[in-house]
Structure formats: structure tokens, C-alpha cells
Amino acid sequence: MTREYIRTLYAYNRWANHRVVGSAADLDDEQFTRDLASSYRSVQDTLRHILLAEWLWLTRWHGSSPTQSELPDFGQLATLEAIVDRWGEVEAEYELFIDTLTDARLKENLSYKNTRGEPFTQPLWHQMCHVPNHSSYHRGQITTMVRQLGATPAATDLIVFLRS
């Protein structure tokens, strides 16, 4: 695992997140918040979940493991614009973090606790590969929701990013 691979993976993740946000921008407020009975009930809630998870993992890599009661209330991000603004801050922090990485650091074990306080130790590269994969899973859910709402989702496949 190399820093350049991680840099490409996170460039893809950012690109795909922006494309999904673009699809969400085509929805009206009612569609954006409509309960579609998914893992996270609406497009809004699913975007907030992706953002929270990306923030949480970055926080762990900086040495903090917030518990459930210590998580920020991203539920207060009521508009797509507010979500995008906060996401931009997280993306900038990711860029700075990736700039500090070395190939050797990626292979080192990093300990953290999940939000229930359960301890885990894994190589940093495992954790860093998990984040875009987790985001892809939920972007796929948003794709389905956008279709259910009668709109057209954006393609977010890795191969589409690599071809562009």
C-alpha cells in the first residue's frame, strides 16, 4: 500500500461525493428529506451519515476516539449547502493528513475505539481503505433513493473516475 494509492482513492472518494451531492441538488426540499425507509431514511440523512463517518475516521487517525455521546450533531446540518460546507472542511483536513503520510506509516498498526468504546487495532491502510468503501456503499443507497424520487443519479463508479 502506498501513499499515492491512498491519494488516488481519496481523490476518487471526493469526486464521487461531489457527484452525489450534485444529484441531491436536483431534488426539491421535500424530496431531499422524504422518508424512503432506507438505512438512513432520506437522502439528507444518508449524506449526513457519510459525512459523519468520514469525519469520525479522520478524528481517530488524529488520536481521538469519540464515543456516541461525544459525536457532533450533524443533524443540525439542515440544508444541502450546510452539508457541503462542512464536508469541504473535512475534505481539506483529509488532504492535509494524506500529505503527512509515508508508505511506512500506512503499514503501521493504529489503535482506536469505536463509538461504543470497543478497542480495535489495524494497519492504518486498512482503515483508510475502509472509508471510501463505506462511502461508496451509502452513495449506492442514495443512487437508489434518487431514482425512487424520479430524478437521475450521477455515475460514481471508480472506473468512471479513472477514465476521466
C-alpha positions as CSV (number, residue, x, y, z in Angstrom):
1,M,0.0,0.0,0.0
2,T,1.4,3.4,-1.0
3,R,0.5,7.0,-0.2
4,E,0.0,7.6,-3.9
5,Y,-2.7,4.8,-4.0
6,I,-4.4,6.4,-1.0
7,R,-4.2,9.8,-2.6
8,T,-5.9,8.4,-5.7
9,L,-8.5,6.6,-3.6
10,Y,-9.4,9.8,-1.7
11,A,-9.4,11.9,-4.9
12,Y,-12.0,9.4,-6.2
13,N,-14.0,9.5,-3.0
14,R,-14.1,13.3,-3.1
15,W,-15.1,13.2,-6.8
16,A,-17.9,10.7,-6.1
17,N,-19.2,12.5,-3.1
18,H,-19.4,15.7,-5.2
19,R,-21.3,13.9,-7.9
20,V,-23.8,12.5,-5.4
21,V,-24.2,15.9,-3.9
22,G,-24.9,17.2,-7.4
23,S,-27.7,14.6,-7.8
24,A,-29.1,15.7,-4.5
25,A,-29.1,19.3,-5.6
26,D,-31.6,18.4,-8.3
27,L,-34.1,17.4,-5.6
28,D,-36.6,19.8,-4.0
29,D,-36.7,20.2,-0.2
30,E,-39.5,17.7,0.2
31,Q,-37.7,15.0,-1.9
32,F,-34.4,15.7,-0.1
33,T,-35.9,15.0,3.3
34,R,-38.6,12.4,2.3
35,D,-38.5,9.2,4.4
36,L,-37.7,6.4,1.9
37,A,-37.3,3.7,4.6
38,S,-33.6,3.1,3.9
39,S,-30.7,2.6,6.3
40,Y,-30.8,6.3,6.8
41,R,-34.3,7.4,6.0
42,S,-33.6,10.2,3.5
43,V,-31.1,11.5,1.0
44,Q,-30.3,14.2,3.6
45,D,-29.8,11.7,6.4
46,T,-27.6,9.5,4.3
47,L,-25.4,12.3,3.2
48,R,-25.0,13.4,6.8
49,H,-24.1,9.8,7.8
50,I,-21.4,9.6,5.1
51,L,-20.0,13.0,6.3
52,L,-20.1,12.0,9.9
53,A,-18.3,8.7,9.2
54,E,-15.6,10.4,7.2
55,W,-15.1,12.9,10.0
56,L,-15.0,10.2,12.6
57,W,-12.3,8.1,10.9
58,L,-10.1,11.2,10.4
59,T,-10.6,12.1,14.1
60,R,-9.4,8.6,15.1
61,W,-6.3,9.0,12.9
62,H,-5.5,12.1,14.8
63,G,-5.6,10.1,18.1
64,S,-9.2,10.7,19.4
65,S,-11.9,8.1,19.6
66,P,-15.2,9.9,20.3
67,T,-18.0,7.8,21.9
68,Q,-21.6,8.0,20.7
69,S,-22.4,10.8,23.2
70,E,-19.3,12.8,22.0
71,L,-20.2,12.9,18.3
72,P,-21.0,16.2,16.8
73,D,-24.7,16.8,15.9
74,F,-24.6,16.7,12.1
75,G,-28.4,16.5,12.3
76,Q,-28.3,20.3,12.6
77,L,-27.0,20.4,9.1
78,A,-30.4,21.1,7.7
79,T,-29.6,22.1,4.1
80,L,-27.6,20.6,1.4
81,E,-25.5,23.8,1.4
82,A,-24.7,23.3,5.1
83,I,-23.7,19.7,4.5
84,V,-21.5,20.7,1.6
85,D,-19.8,23.5,3.6
86,R,-18.9,21.1,6.5
87,W,-17.8,18.4,4.0
88,G,-15.4,20.9,2.4
89,E,-13.8,21.4,5.8
90,V,-13.4,17.6,6.3
91,E,-12.0,17.2,2.8
92,A,-9.4,19.8,3.4
93,E,-8.4,18.1,6.6
94,Y,-8.1,14.8,4.7
95,E,-5.8,16.4,2.2
96,L,-3.5,17.7,5.0
97,F,-3.5,14.3,6.6
98,I,-2.7,12.4,3.4
99,D,0.2,14.9,2.8
100,T,1.8,13.7,6.1
101,L,1.7,10.0,5.2
102,T,4.5,7.8,4.2
103,D,4.3,4.3,2.9
104,A,5.8,3.0,6.1
105,R,3.2,4.9,8.2
106,L,0.4,3.3,6.2
107,K,1.6,-0.1,7.3
108,E,1.8,0.7,11.0
109,N,-0.9,-0.5,13.3
110,L,-3.2,2.1,14.7
111,S,-5.4,1.6,17.7
112,Y,-8.8,3.2,18.2
113,K,-12.1,2.6,19.9
114,N,-15.4,2.5,18.1
115,T,-18.3,4.7,19.3
116,R,-19.3,2.1,21.8
117,G,-15.8,2.2,23.3
118,E,-14.7,-1.2,22.0
119,P,-11.0,-1.3,21.1
120,F,-9.5,-2.3,17.8
121,T,-6.1,-2.3,16.2
122,Q,-5.5,-2.5,12.5
123,P,-3.0,-1.2,10.0
124,L,-3.7,2.4,9.0
125,W,-4.1,1.4,5.4
126,H,-6.9,-1.0,6.2
127,Q,-8.8,1.8,7.9
128,M,-8.1,4.3,5.1
129,C,-9.4,1.8,2.5
130,H,-12.5,1.3,4.6
131,V,-13.6,4.9,4.4
132,P,-14.1,5.3,0.6
133,N,-15.7,1.8,0.6
134,H,-18.2,2.7,3.3
135,S,-19.0,5.9,1.5
136,S,-19.5,4.0,-1.8
137,Y,-22.0,1.7,-0.1
138,H,-24.1,4.6,1.1
139,R,-23.7,6.5,-2.2
140,G,-25.2,3.5,-3.8
141,Q,-28.2,3.8,-1.5
142,I,-28.5,7.5,-2.5
143,T,-28.5,6.4,-6.1
144,T,-31.5,4.2,-5.4
145,M,-33.3,6.9,-3.5
146,V,-32.7,9.5,-6.3
147,R,-34.2,7.0,-8.8
148,Q,-37.2,6.4,-6.5
149,L,-37.7,10.1,-6.4
150,G,-37.9,10.3,-10.2
151,A,-34.5,12.0,-10.7
152,T,-31.4,10.9,-12.4
153,P,-28.4,9.9,-10.3
154,A,-24.8,10.5,-11.3
155,A,-22.4,7.7,-12.1
156,T,-19.9,7.3,-9.3
157,D,-18.0,4.1,-10.3
158,L,-14.3,4.1,-9.7
159,I,-13.7,3.2,-13.3
160,V,-15.6,6.3,-14.5
161,F,-13.4,8.4,-12.3
162,L,-10.2,6.8,-13.6
163,R,-11.3,7.3,-17.2
164,S,-12.0,11.0,-16.6
